[in-house]
Amino acid sequence: MRTTTIRLEDALKARVLAAAERAGTTAHAFMLDAIAHTVEQHEVDSAFDALADQRWTQAQSSGKTVAWDQAKAYLTARAQGAPVRKPVARNLGAKAK
């Protein structure tokens, strides 16, 4: 394991110490957890962005998409456990009926 030194402003260091104490851990463990959480969130965000880019490319190349209001209604019904049919894809740029 390598050692890394970081410089913290006094006010931030005091906040970290107080937060670590409230969490019942050391400042070191608290900062490691914060760094790990931030890295994990960045990785999730990057994967989401890549998937969105991939799906947008697919939509553009196929010319098919689902209107947002139809997609939202479908996802809301699914989240509530209601039986629902998938919305029908339409040509990109076509007006929803």
C-alpha beads as a LAMMPS data file, in Angstrom:
LAMMPS data file: protein, C-alpha beads

97 atoms
96 bonds

1 atom types
1 bond types

-500.0 500.0 xlo xhi
-500.0 500.0 ylo yhi
-500.0 500.0 zlo zhi

Masses

1 110.0

Atoms # bond

1 1 1 0.000 0.000 0.000
2 1 1 1.331 3.419 -0.931
3 1 1 1.199 6.553 1.171
4 1 1 -0.371 9.722 -0.171
5 1 1 -0.203 13.066 1.551
6 1 1 -2.990 15.598 1.200
7 1 1 -3.141 19.121 2.499
8 1 1 -6.422 20.216 4.053
9 1 1 -7.494 23.682 5.048
10 1 1 -7.914 23.890 8.811
11 1 1 -11.673 24.359 8.537
12 1 1 -12.079 21.266 6.344
13 1 1 -9.829 19.210 8.604
14 1 1 -11.971 20.202 11.599
15 1 1 -15.123 19.192 9.701
16 1 1 -13.582 15.826 8.780
17 1 1 -12.560 15.176 12.380
18 1 1 -16.034 16.076 13.656
19 1 1 -17.768 13.965 11.016
20 1 1 -15.485 11.008 11.682
21 1 1 -16.179 11.243 15.401
22 1 1 -19.931 11.327 14.778
23 1 1 -19.542 8.289 12.503
24 1 1 -17.556 6.492 15.188
25 1 1 -14.442 6.070 13.070
26 1 1 -11.037 7.622 12.591
27 1 1 -10.413 10.605 10.339
28 1 1 -8.188 8.370 8.201
29 1 1 -10.901 5.738 7.729
30 1 1 -13.482 8.452 7.118
31 1 1 -11.375 10.044 4.368
32 1 1 -10.638 6.659 2.760
33 1 1 -14.352 5.913 2.694
34 1 1 -15.124 9.343 1.225
35 1 1 -12.515 8.882 -1.510
36 1 1 -13.748 5.360 -2.319
37 1 1 -17.349 6.581 -2.439
38 1 1 -16.430 9.452 -4.769
39 1 1 -14.448 7.164 -7.096
40 1 1 -17.289 4.620 -7.189
41 1 1 -19.828 7.367 -7.959
42 1 1 -17.629 8.700 -10.748
43 1 1 -17.368 5.196 -12.228
44 1 1 -21.160 4.748 -12.077
45 1 1 -21.703 8.165 -13.651
46 1 1 -19.201 7.394 -16.416
47 1 1 -20.852 4.037 -17.161
48 1 1 -24.261 5.742 -17.270
49 1 1 -22.963 8.399 -19.649
50 1 1 -21.416 5.739 -21.908
51 1 1 -24.676 3.768 -21.976
52 1 1 -26.667 6.928 -22.751
53 1 1 -24.278 7.761 -25.601
54 1 1 -24.562 4.211 -26.943
55 1 1 -28.359 4.270 -26.812
56 1 1 -28.519 7.715 -28.417
57 1 1 -26.302 6.445 -31.250
58 1 1 -28.614 3.439 -31.657
59 1 1 -31.680 5.691 -31.739
60 1 1 -30.096 7.930 -34.344
61 1 1 -28.985 5.026 -36.548
62 1 1 -32.280 3.118 -36.322
63 1 1 -34.434 6.224 -36.533
64 1 1 -36.703 4.753 -33.846
65 1 1 -37.458 6.154 -30.418
66 1 1 -40.221 6.339 -27.812
67 1 1 -41.782 9.650 -26.810
68 1 1 -40.815 10.777 -23.303
69 1 1 -44.409 10.946 -22.028
70 1 1 -45.010 7.351 -23.176
71 1 1 -41.708 6.145 -21.718
72 1 1 -42.406 7.912 -18.408
73 1 1 -45.908 6.429 -18.154
74 1 1 -44.514 2.969 -18.936
75 1 1 -41.733 3.218 -16.354
76 1 1 -44.073 4.633 -13.710
77 1 1 -46.531 1.768 -14.215
78 1 1 -43.698 -0.799 -14.085
79 1 1 -42.323 0.731 -10.891
80 1 1 -45.782 0.448 -9.323
81 1 1 -46.037 -3.201 -10.368
82 1 1 -48.899 -2.597 -12.793
83 1 1 -49.168 -4.747 -15.904
84 1 1 -48.267 -2.570 -18.869
85 1 1 -47.278 -2.999 -22.511
86 1 1 -44.070 -1.502 -23.828
87 1 1 -44.690 1.639 -25.853
88 1 1 -44.288 1.331 -29.612
89 1 1 -41.198 2.943 -31.090
90 1 1 -41.783 5.677 -33.630
91 1 1 -39.587 7.337 -36.222
92 1 1 -37.208 9.846 -34.685
93 1 1 -38.574 13.330 -35.203
94 1 1 -42.134 12.119 -35.852
95 1 1 -44.902 13.749 -33.822
96 1 1 -46.384 11.571 -31.053
97 1 1 -50.084 10.809 -31.372

Bonds

1 1 1 2
2 1 2 3
3 1 3 4
4 1 4 5
5 1 5 6
6 1 6 7
7 1 7 8
8 1 8 9
9 1 9 10
10 1 10 11
11 1 11 12
12 1 12 13
13 1 13 14
14 1 14 15
15 1 15 16
16 1 16 17
17 1 17 18
18 1 18 19
19 1 19 20
20 1 20 21
21 1 21 22
22 1 22 23
23 1 23 24
24 1 24 25
25 1 25 26
26 1 26 27
27 1 27 28
28 1 28 29
29 1 29 30
30 1 30 31
31 1 31 32
32 1 32 33
33 1 33 34
34 1 34 35
35 1 35 36
36 1 36 37
37 1 37 38
38 1 38 39
39 1 39 40
40 1 40 41
41 1 41 42
42 1 42 43
43 1 43 44
44 1 44 45
45 1 45 46
46 1 46 47
47 1 47 48
48 1 48 49
49 1 49 50
50 1 50 51
51 1 51 52
52 1 52 53
53 1 53 54
54 1 54 55
55 1 55 56
56 1 56 57
57 1 57 58
58 1 58 59
59 1 59 60
60 1 60 61
61 1 61 62
62 1 62 63
63 1 63 64
64 1 64 65
65 1 65 66
66 1 66 67
67 1 67 68
68 1 68 69
69 1 69 70
70 1 70 71
71 1 71 72
72 1 72 73
73 1 73 74
74 1 74 75
75 1 75 76
76 1 76 77
77 1 77 78
78 1 78 79
79 1 79 80
80 1 80 81
81 1 81 82
82 1 82 83
83 1 83 84
84 1 84 85
85 1 85 86
86 1 86 87
87 1 87 88
88 1 88 89
89 1 89 90
90 1 90 91
91 1 91 92
92 1 92 93
93 1 93 94
94 1 94 95
95 1 95 96
96 1 96 97
